[in-house]
């Protein structure tokens, strides 16, 4: 049995997910949470850049 580095639970298989530019192995539930957090961060960053009038590329 593999152990998830995020939650510490024993799972059958681990998924490799890129978080903050690093590849991490975690269970499917933690991978979904990490993916959702990244999407929220990206959306909020674009809103803040829009408010500040940032016209560069990202």
URVENMO-V722642 format. One record per pair of residues at least 4 apart in sequence whose ideal C-beta (glycine too) atoms are under 6 Angstrom apart, sorted by sequence separation. I is the first residue (numbers start at 1). GAP is how many residues later the second one is. D is the distance in whole Angstrom. If there is no record, write none. Layout:
I;GAP;D + I;GAP;D
This chain:
26;4;4 + 4;5;5 + 18;5;5 + 19;5;5 + 26;5;5 + 49;5;4 + 3;7;6 + 4;7;6 + 16;7;5 + 17;7;6 + 1;9;4 + 2;9;6 + 16;9;5 + 14;11;4 + 2;12;5 + 15;13;6 + 17;14;5 + 19;15;5 + 11;16;4 + 15;16;5 + 17;17;6 + 6;20;5 + 5;21;6 + 4;22;5 + 4;23;4 + 7;23;6 + 6;24;4 + 4;26;6
